[in-house]
Amino acid sequence: MGRTPDCICAKGQEPWCHVCTVAIAIQMRGEHPDTLSVSMLQRRMPKLDGHVAAILVEATKRIGTRANGVYVT
């Protein structure tokens, strides 16, 4: 995946901006709905901090499967 149209990164520099980081995490969650992991995100974005990757893994889960999420009826 290349940079997103809303990208605020300098051309080709890493670490990537927040817009691109979130876009890639969402795309990867679509490709790997049940198996996305911190290590997968870090392989795709090598300079991504482990803490940030863990937050992205949790944030891209469906609400019903999040550690702190519950279904609202």
N, C-alpha and C positions, 0 to 999 in steps of 0.2 A: 504494500500500500504506500502510495506517495503522500505527500503533504496534503492537507485539506484546503479547500478554498478560503476558509476563515483563518488560516495559519498566520501566526504572528512571529514565526521563527525567522531568523536570518537564513538566507539561502543555503541549504545543505548543512547547517551546523547542528551539532548535538551538544547538550541534551535538547530534546525537542520541547516545543512550547506545550502548555497545558491542553490547548485545543487539540493538537495532534495526538498527544498521549491518550486523552480520553477517547478520541475517535478510533484509535488503534485498539484500545481495550474493548470497546463496544463491538468492533468488527470481529475481533478474535473470540469474544463471547458468542457471537452468532455462529462462528465456524466451529467452536468447541463448547457447546452449551453446558455440558456436565463435567468437563475435564480441564477447563482453563485453570492455570495455576500461576503462582508467583514466578516460578522458574521459566514457564513458557513466555510470560511477558518480558522477563529479563533477557531471554534469548532474542526476542524480537527487538527490544530496545535496550542495548547493552549497558547504558549508563543510568538506567532506571533504578532508583533506590528500592530496596526490598520492602520498606515500610509503605511507600507509595504504591508499589505493586500489590501488596496485600490489601490495601484500601480499595484499589481498582477491582481486584478479583471479587471482593465482597460487594462493592457498589454495583457491579454489573450483573449480579445474580437477580433472578426474578424475586419479587417481594416475598412470596410465600416460602422461599428457600433461604432467605438471609438469616444469619444467626440471631438477629434481634427483630426480625420481621414477623408479623402475624397477619393473617387475612382479616380484612375489615369487611363486615357484612352489613 
